[in-house]
Amino acid sequence: MTRIPWWRHAVVYEVYVRSFADSDGDGEGDLQGIRSRLGHLRDLGVDALWLTPFYTSPLADGGYDVADYRDVDPRFGTLRDFDALVADVHAHGLRLIVDIVPNHSSDRHPWFREALAAPPGSPERSRYIFRPGRPGERPGEESPPNDWPSAFGGPAWTQVDDGEWYLHLYAREQPDFNWRNPEVQREFEDVLRFWLDRGVDGFRIDVAAGLFKDASFRDLGGEDRRVLNGPIYSRPEVHDVYRRWRRILDEYDGDRMAIGEVWTDGPEDLALYLRPDELHQVFQFDLQLASWSATAFRDVATAAIKAVALTGAAPTWVLSSHDSIRHVTRYERPENVPGIGHARAKAALLMLLALPGSAYLYQGEELGLPEVTDLPDDARQDPIWERTNGELVGRDGCRVPLPWSGDSEPYGFSADGARPWLPMPRDWASMTVEAQSSDPSSMLAFYREALALRRRLLDDLPEDVEWLDSPDTAVFFRRGPLICALNCGDNPVRLPPGDPLLSSSPLYGDLLPGNASALLAHQR
């Protein structure tokens, strides 16, 4: 019998380190806080946790601006704390995935400081992407080297005192590395080994498609920045990097793995990252972007499965993350009917867990947390807010700290009287882990039940999906002994034949209510 690696069908829980649990009362989450709450993840029923960056960083972009790739930021703890966390994660029967950020560093990284102090053309500058500008529209003016935009607003270039410009696809505090420099490639191979030697089970690769840029730095010319075969993402040279990384991962016992954050506009390009000697998984984000629609959900699932089928890899599914509006809030729109977001979130979860592959959950979705949309302007910290002069609110609303217990802020996230780094809503008392743990009808209770059911059934489920006939508002599919029915309409639909195992809302006999889903045992 072929042994299946742990990650292929895992449920992975994303921990946004700064917002999970605070152990020292400074208002920010930390590694010891995560250690203190591992029982919650074990009882929830997940297989692994993924940590967002905890490395030394000035936090210009929430830790995705790394100043030291081999150390823990003091606000989050120490390397000793990290080693203790690894040991505790494994003692709880879980795995640990950590973020790695290879596209760019912090502008506080020693290499970038050396680059700024060195002259144009120097070896220090060659670790990053520095270019001369081009003539501006008026005499004496100079424009950036090309028309590339920053993902956070404005141009992707900043000029330094000696006249050269450096590239930053994100915030100006995040200069892009020059991956055509062998020194950069060797550095990150050493960084991988540093954390693998400390026991991590895998890596989530930030901006995995963006390491290499077109060598001529040609203009986009109005094309989307993520266009297939464009100058910014998915350059062919990136695949040699991941082949080397795969060889490093394969040197270690325990099915060490890597999953890439890869945005593409075509399944063929996505599949290139999943060749047998490259990455184990890539994020497939279309379900996170899909509207509440049976047609949209079926189209997304069909395309995602097809995209990875020829590679032998398994698809990945995600509804929310630290970069997107929480799906409870997305699903409320446009109806704004009270409770409809929670009903739809529960329904979507069963579909997510019934599909083949890995499911990636985002912290707080098991509590039904909504997007916090009324943060005061002076509390916002996402660089998107600053770079767009407030036109875009950014991602702070999905990063508000988790409520664990109590009736008021900080809801057990931190010590009583501490002020969380982002303010927490006044009406979250009923949404704490403590409150929901004693309520059998809560979102937390539903997540625990759904994950436990998936774990019991998993060994008997084939990877093939059989799409069944269904009403226009519904999606029905079968995986061996399991049938999933999702009704995105407002009116009840008749269930396919099967014995009910779990439903997101009470069934009406053989009728599935609107905005609900059910898992059924196939009747032979």
Summary of the structure (lengths in Angstrom):
residues: 524
radius of gyration: 23.4
end to end distance: 25.6
largest distance: 79.6
contacts: 1770
relative contact order: 0.10
helix: 30%
strand: 17%
